[in-house]
Amino acid sequence: MAQAPTINPLLTPYKMGNFNLCHRVVLAPLARMRFYGNIPQPHAILYYSQRTSKGGFLIAEATGVSDTALGYPNASGIWTKEQVEAWKPIVDAVHAKGGVFFCQLWHAGRVSNQDFQPNGQAPISSTDKPLTVEGLDGAHFTPPRRLTTDEIAQIANDFRIAAKNAIEAGFDGIEIHGAHGYLIDQFMKDGVNDRIDQCGGSLENRCRFALEVVEAVANEIGADKVGIRLSPFADYMESEDSNPKALGLYMAESLNKYGILYCHMVEPRMKTVGEKSESPHSLLPMRKAFRGTFLVAGGYEREDGNNAIAENHADLVVYGRLFLANPDLPKRFKLNAPLNKYNRETFYISDPVVGYTDYPFLEDNS
Ligand SMILES: Cc1cc2nc3c(=O)[nH]c(=O)nc-3n(C[C@H](O)[C@H](O)[C@H](O)COP(=O)(O)O)c2cc1C
């Protein structure tokens, strides 16, 4: 039984640049590993459309920008014509229900394995330091090859082409995946980046690649269609910085120069992707520094999401696991209704239905 509705700042409208959003409950980018052969699949039409509401904002799963970008089986991609075509009916379904849909553009960098790389080559990174952790299901990571200075511009160009492809597929914009220990994060964090060229050393140098990607993508599709996700405080995939606050602030301020639509930051309490822990830090300084729309993510529930909006700590709140398990999450928040529990066991299985499109809607529970 739904409880009496209460005041819900999360359910108030918000104008994000040219997009008129009807509420502030955003679908987080969630890799689901159900894109066989890295081709978007028809079952994603139902998955994304289930999670669409009129004027809702959705961010698609991490989507590889090139054939060196992937780190997991059955991950999404958008560098071939076939992938672009396969995304189209998925994007159309979200638009048919009035959603605003951005594609998250991703390069895994060293969080990969030679089996996912063309010709079995080593994954590329800012460094040649290998990861010492294991991946999902004990997957091991191949020691990376350090990119040469000349090669770095080519990777930024891959992001540019992927952004163009995303617009061709019908997406309303793109989010650059600069979080969670993947390639862009591997450049930004001093715990990984050990370069001695113009992309290593000082904070400014370490952020150069991220900002080159921002610039390339914004020039291609327009800054009003570009967001970026950052997790300065996380140490996921052994990607840690000695001064995350300075890193977050430098990026927030630098992004202003490009006038991009939004900055999406992961809360300091999320050192990893899935575990909440106490943190003395906050995103408030970055929120204040960045002049566009500010999105926050990581461990949010209904009440603290409402508080974040009410206290003006964020414009939009991004929900991962709760949205994964509750396709009608905004409605449930509106009614203060009980939530389905998520099942970790089915997060990354390749089944086209189980743990994907079979979470019940509110009315199905009664
Ligand atoms: C199954 C799963 C897949 C994820 N895939 C991505 C991804 O593709 N890109 C990304 O930036 N974060 C990814 N994340 C992190 C989420 O976007 C989110 O930041 C995280 O789950 C914490 O938010 P939550 O507490 O609301 O779930 C993933 C998380 C989960 C559980």
The ligand as an SDF file (V2000), in Angstrom:
LIG
                    3D

 31 33  0  0  0  0  0  0  0  0999 V2000
   24.6770   -2.8350  -12.7400 C   0  0  0  0  0  0  0  0  0  0  0  0
   25.4410   -1.5400  -12.6940 C   0  0  0  0  0  0  0  0  0  0  0  0
   25.9970   -1.0630  -13.8550 C   0  0  0  0  0  0  0  0  0  0  0  0
   26.6600    0.1820  -13.8560 C   0  0  0  0  0  0  0  0  0  0  0  0
   27.1350    0.6850  -15.0140 N   0  0  0  0  0  0  0  0  0  0  0  0
   27.6420    1.9470  -15.0620 C   0  0  0  0  0  0  0  0  0  0  0  0
   27.9650    2.5490  -16.2990 C   0  0  0  0  0  0  0  0  0  0  0  0
   27.7720    1.9850  -17.3770 O   0  0  0  0  0  0  0  0  0  0  0  0
   28.4740    3.8140  -16.2650 N   0  0  0  0  0  0  0  0  0  0  0  0
   28.6690    4.5000  -15.0850 C   0  0  0  0  0  0  0  0  0  0  0  0
   29.1020    5.6450  -15.1070 O   0  0  0  0  0  0  0  0  0  0  0  0
   28.3180    3.9500  -13.9030 N   0  0  0  0  0  0  0  0  0  0  0  0
   27.7950    2.7090  -13.8750 C   0  0  0  0  0  0  0  0  0  0  0  0
   27.3780    2.1920  -12.6780 N   0  0  0  0  0  0  0  0  0  0  0  0
   27.3380    3.0520  -11.4920 C   0  0  0  0  0  0  0  0  0  0  0  0
   25.9560    3.6900  -11.3660 C   0  0  0  0  0  0  0  0  0  0  0  0
   25.6950    4.5830  -12.4350 O   0  0  0  0  0  0  0  0  0  0  0  0
   25.8070    4.4660  -10.0330 C   0  0  0  0  0  0  0  0  0  0  0  0
   26.7480    5.4920   -9.9790 O   0  0  0  0  0  0  0  0  0  0  0  0
   25.9930    3.5280   -8.8460 C   0  0  0  0  0  0  0  0  0  0  0  0
   25.1590    2.3830   -8.9660 O   0  0  0  0  0  0  0  0  0  0  0  0
   25.6790    4.2360   -7.5260 C   0  0  0  0  0  0  0  0  0  0  0  0
   24.3810    4.7770   -7.5620 O   0  0  0  0  0  0  0  0  0  0  0  0
   23.1410    4.0290   -6.8160 P   0  0  0  0  0  0  0  0  0  0  0  0
   23.5080    3.9690   -5.3610 O   0  0  0  0  0  0  0  0  0  0  0  0
   21.9500    4.9210   -7.0970 O   0  0  0  0  0  0  0  0  0  0  0  0
   23.0090    2.6720   -7.4330 O   0  0  0  0  0  0  0  0  0  0  0  0
   26.7720    0.9210  -12.6470 C   0  0  0  0  0  0  0  0  0  0  0  0
   26.2340    0.3940  -11.4780 C   0  0  0  0  0  0  0  0  0  0  0  0
   25.5730   -0.8160  -11.4880 C   0  0  0  0  0  0  0  0  0  0  0  0
   24.9600   -1.3360  -10.2070 C   0  0  0  0  0  0  0  0  0  0  0  0
  1  2  1  0
  2  3  1  0
  2 30  2  0
  3  4  2  0
  4  5  1  0
  4 28  1  0
  5  6  2  0
  6  7  1  0
  6 13  1  0
  7  8  2  0
  7  9  1  0
  9 10  1  0
 10 11  2  0
 10 12  1  0
 12 13  2  0
 13 14  1  0
 14 15  1  0
 14 28  1  0
 15 16  1  0
 16 17  1  0
 16 18  1  0
 18 19  1  0
 18 20  1  0
 20 21  1  0
 20 22  1  0
 22 23  1  0
 23 24  1  0
 24 25  2  0
 24 26  1  0
 24 27  1  0
 28 29  2  0
 29 30  1  0
 30 31  1  0
M  END
$$$$
